Amino acid sequence: MPVDVQIATDQNTPAAACIETWAAAALARGAPAAAQARAWELCVRVVDEAESRQLNHTYRRRDVPTNVLSFPADVDLPEARLWGDVVVCAPVVQGEAEAQGKRYNDHFAHMVVHGVLHLLGYDHESAAEASAMERLEITILDGFGISDPYGEG
């Protein structure tokens, strides 16, 4: 599978196969068709709060763990396009899911999709960008029977 899943936490996590499927769906829906026509790879790393905090501090100058970080590579190699790495902090996602009254796996899927879309260049810095990214996330998650993550409850 072109999605490399690395589990670097003792926290309960969704199955690696689920994580692969969510990431692949985001790439399939979000990447330009020409980019999908060739082999591609990306990594989803699931971490604990300490690693998330260290990465967030190093790369974003925020000394707190965060739900998801994306590190775009967008490198073309002869054998594949490397999109980059998505880092999901399982304890933060678990806490957010509980606080928001969401199922853990549903919120985890949302964070994977959100992170992959960032690898592909989607962002939410402006209202128009946020709206486009959110619509795409909603569509992708709906394909898995996951309700609108931006809706009520």
Buried (B, 14 or more C-beta within 10 A) or exposed (E): EBBBBBBEBEBEBBEBEBBBBBBBBBBEBBBEEEBBEEEBBBBBBBBBBEBBBEBBEEEEEEEEBBBBBBBBBEEEEEEBBBBBBBBBBBBBBBBBBEEEEBEBBBBBBBBBBBBBBBBBEBEBEEEEEBEBBBEBBBBBBEEBEBBBBEEEE
